[in-house]
């Protein structure tokens, strides 16, 4: 068999994952607003590959083979119109190549594609947010060739991957003496400016100056005969090649912080805020932590990797160190570099280590302090930043109330809610704002929880509060039930649901109102008993209410029972909710209730309709909608005929 025939037999053509095809189509056909990021992404991937080799070599020094000096090389060939980025990092096996280059191995992919609008400019911006790494090559190249071999493998285990980004790629085994990865971009016709050492150096210094590994290029000198810069055989390091987080804060420009975030967070946008600190004492470590400007696509994916990279004495250890921050701060990106942890630290040691617990507590407090600075800022810019943060990450932060007991009070101070103060869906009211506006004599923070903002805003339970001008928090996020279940008070003021228990407004009710309520209880006792007998299998109790002014009736949960909204949420999540009967409260001054006192023939129908209406008003679902409709129709028909 000839060599060509052997090669052909060895080469295999495979199809991209569907999502990759869509992404490549966008890459090729979108006018990317910032095409230069392809080089940043490829250099970041090369840097990660070098980091991973350093970590694996801690346990197996032979992986360095005969080349322990890790570096990244950038080269170009004007005649061939190619640009090559190579590294001597960990490299990839055949299976890893197929997994990493043939599929998008990143959670949040489906969410990414659900946001695509068909508008090329908007979609191009989304590509940048997504952080697509290797696939950004196709912004500037019409063909990409990858040569790679995993560290520790035989030279014959090299892999050659190639694609024109048209839905297929070829893969074959080749001889490759060097470990690591070499990516060659065959540039498009309109990308000639990238075939310039000056241009490439400018891009590297702009986006990748902070990369720890040296990024080398051949030195260039002026050729008088050719009237151009010509590459020599001597190497020079283009970037500073120093760990940015180890430098003094005063020596780091704001733009450097932002570019480092884009590297460590694989993000296209600038961060919202960051904190850089060196901690000394019993535990010695450096932290550089960022709050992103927008939520990542995988924020709600429980299997998503966390964004904190752990280093020990500048040696990379792992990039999903979830033990370094609690889950409710999973959106934070950054670096922690410890001087005390053992270099061969493993996940098992991380989970049990008191040192890691100290670092985790320190990082958590720093982030909460950063958020407090924004939230309590007197400047408009700070307030605007916190409003943006809350819009992106507020729901995640709310989880902390039940997860982080030690910092519960601090987290509570950072929470924001909608309320009847503005009656808008915007969550801008802090608990401190609420307490500052409380009426004289008010000793509780009142809230109502519902499936949606409109359901909360229009809840009949609010009627007496609106009449008296008492502010009520309007909770409509699913996580809000979790929040109020774990946050019983704030600054000594108890949180109280307006839809639970017997409402006692204390000194907020005047003496005349209290006497009227007591009088109504006696006056309507017979009607209350009659309704309770009629609805015996559906209600725990029937009583006269003083929380309604316009509605005929409402349902409330008993003081120690689960709220109806929480029960619905549990059922929607497929969990068992205790079967608890509600309390029906009737408004003794409402015409429907007054009419019911003198109803005999259709009393049971009227009582059932009263209950069903109250259930619907609080966002509940009818067990038997057809019977409800039939009753309504019968009662309406009877009224038109003068029988009801």
Buried (B, 14 or more C-beta within 10 A) or exposed (E): EEEEEEEEEEBEEEEBEEBBBBBBBBBBEBEBEBBBBBBBBBBBBBBBBBBBBBBBBBEEEEBBBEEEEBBBBBBBEEEEBBBBBBBBBBBBBBEBBBEBBBBBEBBBBEBBBEEBEEEEEEBBBBBBBBBBBBBBBBBBBBBBBBBBBBBBBEEEBBBBBBBBBBEBBBBBBBEBEBBBBBBBBBBBEEBEEBBBBEBBBEBBBEBBBBBBBBBBBBBBEEEEEEEEEEBEEEEEEBBBBEBBBBBEEEEBEEEBBBBBBBBBBBBBBBBBBBBBBBBEEEBBBBBBBBBBBBBBBBBBBEEBBBBBBBBBEBBBBBBBBBBBBBEBBBBBBBBBBBBBBEEEBEEEEBEEBEBBBBBBBBBBEBBBEBBBBBBBBEEEEBBEBBBBBBBBBBBBBBBBBBBBEEBBEBBBBBBBBBBBBEEEEBBBBBBBBBBEEBEEEBEBBBBBBBBEBEBBBEBBBBBBBBEBEBBBBBBBBBBBBBBBBBBEBBEEBEBBBBBBBBBEBEEBBEEEBEEBBEEBBEEBEEBBEBBBEBBEEBBBBBBBBBBBBEBBBBBBBBEEBBBBBBBBBBEEEEEEBEEBBBBBBBBBBBEBBBEBEEBEEBBBBBBBBBBBBBBBBBBBEEEEEEEBEEBBEBBEEBEEEEEB
